[in-house]
Amino acid sequence: MLKNVVKDKYERPILSLRITITNRCNENCIYCHHDGMDSSKDEMTPDEMYTISKIAKKIGVRKIRLSGGDPLVRKDIVEIVEKIASIGFKDISLTTNGVLLKKYAQDLKDAGLNRVNVSLDTLNRDTYKYLTNMDYLNEVKSGILKAVEVGLYPVKINMVIMKDVNVHEIKEMFEFCKEHGIILQLIELIESENCDDDEFSAEHHYPLDSIEKELADIADKVHERKFMQGRKKYYIGDGEIEIVKPVDNAKFCASCSRLRITPDGKIKPCLLRNDNLVELISHIREGKSEKELEEIFLNGINKREPFNKEN
Ligand code: SAM
């Protein structure tokens, strides 16, 4: 039973908030969908993010996720986490490419970050360079190990699966994860018009259904995560693998419990739409009261519609 939680008009509770804290990134991934990003150069300050998180907490949000761009390119990332953590959330997590993780892991842990997802599609240096246009594989690996060492838990690796690129590396990546107590998340490549190379996703898309079947056969236990869009988690020996399927479907929408904030401080009621954003940051900058800001938040929630509805 969920207490003190605001629900939208489709009875979906709002349990988590993803704040995209910057558009800037220090990698240039060939397949990136630039999800959550926009074209603005404006960024929110740590105090502004604190205010937003405080209102979120008031309306019942339990979890905060920070994303980007890459959140670690913000020099004030530790201060951002510290301010948000002081409010008292059940969970604060961050998604990063890991390039700067070694430098920040301990300070982030001390600031109150609970856990981290690190994007890593390959353990092969040439493939890494091809995918990211950068040569940071060693930095990312040592960042991941540092995150484990300082006790960010769980550490998850986000591996986007691509035909003829890294499908054959899943086993090796799973072994790496098991060795270090990391959860492996396999992500289905999403076609994206924002992608720099629009041929890429068509050519390399690999449906995860066949992989799921194999995992189901060998798993000791399978768990379906209700408020995480019904994602399945497979327990295999002492390892864990989660499957992240494309979001453009009714099942994803029916269990969506997440509200989003764009880098320039707008409420984004739906991951798949940009035409119903609700202005927030200018109201904070004008000095609106907490009560007024709460109303704006509720207005954003009121605009939530499942993008895909069940038949
Ligand atoms: N820079 C951070 C990072 O690398 O994790 C956060 C932003 S990144 C856009 C967030 C996640 O989206 C990463 O795990 C990335 O692999 C995934 N992603 C990006 N483009 C994708 C696509 N076309 N299909 C599936 N996942 C994608």
Residues whose N, C-alpha, C, O or C-beta is under 5 A from the ligand:
A	BS01	SAM	Y31 C32 H33 H34 D35 S67 G68 G69 D70 T95 T96 N97 N117 S119 N158 V160 I187 E188 L189 I190 S192
